[in-house]
């Protein structure tokens, strides 16, 4: 049985000294990966890595905190059409690190452009959304949901779908995403805070993806260390605990969800697993 880390960055500089070993450790445990791009350079590297390993797929995108007025949309067009690219992302809105209203408006513009790209190529999207600090104006999730909703209303029978990665929104926002045919991604955060327990219990298992966001957000018992894709099993264990379901059921369903969303109809034989 395989398990999917639906959102990780093994192409990032944090792995330059031991990338091969990190990937081998994950693959030896049956962990397949979606390698997520965050700007043009990192998107290219994600594709290169996916082309090298049968158990890795890539996404291409522009993180909202990496927005550059001079970014080249045509270069993304060239990347999106490649065989191992399964989604557009990560894209979205980040009001936590970008509190300026003018820059938030720019994020919205770029977000819409990449959503259009996803529709054009019939690809799902990987959304990064982070609200402003407590007490500040600006609700990133609500704005992102409104943009997606309006786009789907504008385009009849729009195929637009995706995942709200590292979801830390409210129960109401979770429901809104689900109603828009989106999945919710949960990572190591759920292993060291109880803040999202009730949301996880509420969200149907067939709308959940497992992720690590490696090299960030290492789960317990690895908190404070560099995260790795193989640690996705710890997220699965916590999900099983909260959902009161067998671990095998969690892995089976979330793997099915990931393959369905990213249209990965066939996968290579998985190595022996440790769970």
FENNORSUL-V837108 format. One line per field, one symbol per residue. ss: DSSP state (H for helix, E for strand, - for the rest). psi: psi as a letter, one per 40 degrees, with the letter a starting at -180 (. if undefined). A space follows every 10 residues. Layout:
ss = ???
psi = ???
This chain:
ss = --EEEEEE-- --HHH---HH HHHHHHHH-- EEEEEE---H HHHHHHHHHH HH---EEEEE ---HHH---- --HHHHHHHH ----EEEEEE EEEE------ HHHHHHHHHH HHHHHHHHHH H--EEEEEEE ---------H HHHHHHHHHH HHHH------ -EEE------ HHHHHHHHH- -EEEEE--HH HH----HHHH HH--HHHEEE ---------- --------HH HHHHHHHHHH HHH---HHHH HHHHHHHHHH H--------- -----
psi = hihhhehige eideeddfdd ddddddddef hiihhhiead dddddddddd edhdehiiih ahideehhee ihdddddddd eideheihii iahhedegeh dddddddddd dddddddddd efiiihhhhh iiiheiihhd dddddddddd ddddhhfheh iahgifhfai ddddddddde fiihhiaede eeiededddd ddhideehii idfheifhih feheihiide eddddddddd ddefiidddd dddddddddd defgdiiihi iiie.
